[in-house]
Amino acid sequence: MLEVSNLDVFYGKSQALRDISLKVNEREIVALVGANGAGKTTLLNTISGALRAASGSVEFLGKRIDRLAPDTIVQLGISHIPEGRKLFTNMTVRENLELGAYISKAWKRKEETIEEVYQLFPVLKERARQSASKLSGGEGQMVAIGRGLMSSPRLCMFDEPSYGLAPRLLSEVLGVIKRLREQGITILLVEQNVRQTLETADRAYVLENGQIVLEGKGEDLLQDEQVKKSYLGL
């Protein structure tokens, strides 16, 4: 579904990603793990069109997208749920959700999609008219995920969905991600909690200093000595 090939990305003269290549197959959960500053968010921002690569390519469903505008990439079927949620706190829960349906084909069926989001997160229906500024961290993350689903994506990219949440809520978030995969949505996941992420993911890539240093099945990487030492504290 998604193929990144030999990607190089710079911030000014500083190289953030170096020769990144990866694949995400349909209905997979693929994780990107690594320390802060490894390049994970930069990679998601490049795929979604917020950043431009200096070289290399990104293809989605066989179409090259690395020179397209972000809104065009959303229309093709990629949704990006950013780190920190990025809600519009002066707007209601429902208004935040509706913003996710701004592309024309999604707007036509937004009432149906909102009901699907409410089925996934019933508390959001109760909070629909409430200001997003008054939500708990967990509720805010639900809105961010729901907003990302409003465009009816084929591929959802999650950037640190547990950011700012109590540790117990991570299991709930990962449970939602599994349910989305069961509904046919492919997942590219960035998450700091390496153990639970690798237990959830079908496959994973480990980034260090802007480069992929390991890749494999999630369960295999959990047993890798380098991963145990660097990320699991074993």
C-alpha positions as CSV (number, residue, x, y, z in Angstrom):
1,M,0.0,0.0,0.0
2,L,2.8,2.4,1.0
3,E,6.4,2.3,-0.2
4,V,9.1,4.8,0.8
5,S,12.3,4.5,-1.2
6,N,15.7,6.0,-0.4
7,L,14.3,9.1,1.3
8,D,16.6,11.9,2.4
9,V,15.1,14.9,4.3
10,F,16.9,18.0,5.6
11,Y,16.1,20.8,8.0
12,G,18.3,23.5,6.5
13,K,21.8,22.0,6.3
14,S,21.0,19.3,8.9
15,Q,20.0,15.9,7.6
16,A,17.1,14.5,9.5
17,L,16.4,11.3,7.4
18,R,19.0,9.3,5.5
19,D,18.2,6.8,2.8
20,I,15.0,5.6,4.4
21,S,13.2,2.7,2.7
22,L,10.2,0.9,4.1
23,K,6.9,-0.8,3.0
24,V,3.5,-1.0,4.6
25,N,1.2,-3.7,3.2
26,E,-2.6,-3.5,3.2
27,R,-4.2,-4.2,6.6
28,E,-0.9,-4.3,8.5
29,I,0.0,-2.5,11.7
30,V,3.6,-1.3,11.1
31,A,5.4,0.5,13.9
32,L,8.3,3.0,13.8
33,V,10.2,2.9,17.1
34,G,13.3,4.8,18.3
35,A,14.5,7.4,20.7
36,N,13.3,11.1,20.6
37,G,15.0,12.8,17.7
38,A,15.4,9.6,15.7
39,G,13.3,11.0,12.8
40,K,10.0,9.2,13.3
41,T,7.8,12.4,13.2
42,T,9.8,13.8,10.3
43,L,9.1,10.6,8.3
44,L,5.3,10.9,9.0
45,N,5.4,14.6,8.1
46,T,7.1,13.8,4.8
47,I,4.6,11.1,3.9
48,S,1.7,13.4,4.6
49,G,3.2,16.2,2.6
50,A,4.0,18.6,5.4
51,L,7.7,18.3,4.6
52,R,9.4,17.8,1.2
53,A,12.2,15.3,0.7
54,A,15.5,16.3,-0.9
55,S,15.6,13.0,-2.7
56,G,13.9,9.6,-2.8
57,S,10.2,8.9,-3.3
58,V,6.9,8.0,-1.5
59,E,4.3,5.9,-3.3
60,F,0.8,5.2,-2.1
61,L,-1.4,2.6,-3.9
62,G,1.1,2.7,-6.8
63,K,1.0,6.5,-7.2
64,R,3.9,8.8,-6.4
65,I,2.8,11.3,-3.7
66,D,6.0,13.0,-2.5
67,R,5.4,16.1,-4.6
68,L,1.7,16.5,-3.8
69,A,0.0,18.9,-1.5
70,P,-1.2,17.6,1.9
71,D,-4.9,18.0,1.1
72,T,-4.4,16.0,-2.1
73,I,-2.7,13.2,-0.1
74,V,-5.7,13.2,2.3
75,Q,-8.0,12.8,-0.6
76,L,-6.0,9.8,-1.8
77,G,-6.7,8.1,1.5
78,I,-3.9,8.9,4.0
79,S,-4.8,10.4,7.4
80,H,-2.2,11.8,9.9
81,I,-3.1,11.9,13.6
82,P,-0.4,14.2,15.0
83,E,1.5,14.1,18.2
84,G,-0.1,16.2,20.9
85,R,-3.6,15.9,19.3
86,K,-3.6,19.5,17.9
87,L,-7.3,20.1,18.7
88,F,-8.9,23.5,18.1
89,T,-9.7,24.2,21.7
90,N,-12.1,27.2,20.9
91,M,-14.4,24.8,19.0
92,T,-16.7,22.0,20.2
93,V,-16.0,18.3,19.9
94,R,-18.4,18.0,17.0
95,E,-16.8,20.9,15.2
96,N,-13.3,19.4,15.6
97,L,-14.6,16.1,14.1
98,E,-16.3,17.9,11.2
99,L,-12.9,19.5,10.3
100,G,-11.6,16.0,9.5
101,A,-14.3,15.7,6.7
102,Y,-13.3,18.9,4.8
103,I,-12.5,17.0,1.6
104,S,-15.6,16.9,-0.6
105,K,-16.2,13.2,-0.8
106,A,-16.0,13.0,3.0
107,W,-18.2,16.0,3.6
108,K,-21.0,14.4,1.7
109,R,-21.2,11.5,4.2
110,K,-20.0,13.3,7.3
111,E,-23.2,12.5,9.3
112,E,-22.8,8.8,8.7
113,T,-19.0,8.9,9.5
114,I,-19.6,10.9,12.7
115,E,-22.0,8.2,13.9
116,E,-19.3,5.6,13.2
117,V,-16.9,7.7,15.3
118,Y,-19.5,7.9,18.1
119,Q,-19.9,4.1,18.0
120,L,-16.1,3.8,18.4
121,F,-16.0,6.4,21.2
122,P,-19.5,6.7,22.8
123,V,-18.4,9.4,25.2
124,L,-17.8,11.8,22.3
125,K,-21.5,11.8,21.5
126,E,-22.2,12.9,25.1
127,R,-19.5,15.6,24.7
128,A,-20.5,16.7,21.2
129,R,-21.4,20.3,22.1
130,Q,-18.7,20.7,24.8
131,S,-15.6,22.8,24.1
132,A,-12.6,20.7,23.3
133,S,-10.7,22.8,25.9
134,K,-12.6,21.0,28.7
135,L,-11.7,17.5,27.7
136,S,-9.5,15.1,29.6
137,G,-6.3,13.9,27.9
138,G,-7.9,10.6,27.0
139,E,-11.0,12.3,25.6
140,G,-8.9,14.7,23.6
141,Q,-7.1,11.7,22.0
142,M,-10.4,10.2,21.1
143,V,-11.3,13.4,19.3
144,A,-8.0,13.4,17.5
145,I,-8.4,9.8,16.3
146,G,-12.0,10.5,15.4
147,R,-11.1,13.5,13.4
148,G,-8.5,11.5,11.5
149,L,-11.2,8.9,10.7
150,M,-13.6,11.5,9.3
151,S,-11.9,11.4,5.8
152,S,-12.5,7.7,5.6
153,P,-8.8,6.9,5.2
154,R,-7.3,3.7,3.8
155,L,-4.1,4.4,5.8
156,C,-3.9,6.0,9.3
157,M,-0.6,7.3,10.6
158,F,-0.5,7.7,14.4
159,D,2.2,9.9,16.0
160,E,2.6,9.1,19.7
161,P,-1.1,8.4,20.5
162,S,-0.2,7.9,24.1
163,Y,1.4,11.4,24.4
164,G,0.3,13.0,27.7
165,L,-1.9,10.1,28.7
166,A,-1.8,7.9,31.8
167,P,0.1,4.6,31.1
168,R,-3.1,2.6,31.6
169,L,-4.7,4.4,28.7
170,L,-2.1,3.2,26.2
171,S,-3.6,-0.3,26.2
172,E,-7.0,1.2,25.3
173,V,-5.5,3.3,22.5
174,L,-3.7,0.2,21.1
175,G,-7.0,-1.7,21.4
176,V,-8.7,0.9,19.2
177,I,-5.9,0.7,16.7
178,K,-6.4,-3.1,16.5
179,R,-10.2,-2.6,15.9
180,L,-9.5,-0.1,13.1
181,R,-7.2,-2.7,11.4
182,E,-10.1,-5.3,11.7
183,Q,-12.3,-2.7,9.9
184,G,-9.8,-2.7,7.0
185,I,-7.7,0.4,7.9
186,T,-3.9,0.0,7.5
187,I,-1.9,1.5,10.4
188,L,1.5,3.2,10.5
189,L,2.3,3.7,14.2
190,V,4.9,5.8,16.0
191,E,4.9,5.2,19.8
192,Q,7.4,5.6,22.6
193,N,6.3,2.5,24.5
194,V,8.4,0.0,22.6
195,R,7.3,-3.2,24.4
196,Q,3.5,-2.7,23.9
197,T,4.0,-1.3,20.4
198,L,6.0,-4.3,19.2
199,E,3.5,-6.7,20.8
200,T,0.8,-4.9,18.8
201,A,2.6,-4.5,15.5
202,D,2.8,-7.0,12.7
203,R,6.2,-5.6,11.6
204,A,8.4,-2.7,12.8
205,Y,11.3,-0.6,11.9
206,V,13.8,0.8,14.4
207,L,15.2,4.3,13.6
208,E,18.4,5.7,15.0
209,N,19.8,9.1,14.0
210,G,17.6,9.3,10.9
211,Q,18.4,5.8,9.6
212,I,16.7,2.5,9.8
213,V,19.0,0.1,11.7
214,L,16.6,-2.9,12.3
215,E,13.4,-4.2,10.8
216,G,11.4,-7.3,11.3
217,K,8.3,-8.9,12.8
218,G,7.2,-7.2,16.0
219,E,7.5,-10.4,18.0
220,D,11.0,-11.0,16.6
221,L,12.3,-7.5,17.5
222,L,11.1,-8.0,21.1
223,Q,13.7,-10.8,21.3
224,D,16.5,-8.8,19.6
225,E,19.4,-8.2,22.0
226,Q,20.0,-4.6,20.6
227,V,16.3,-3.7,21.1
228,K,16.3,-5.3,24.6
229,K,19.3,-3.3,25.7
230,S,18.5,0.1,24.0
231,Y,14.7,0.2,24.5
232,L,13.5,-2.3,27.0
233,G,16.1,-1.8,29.7
234,L,17.0,-5.5,29.7
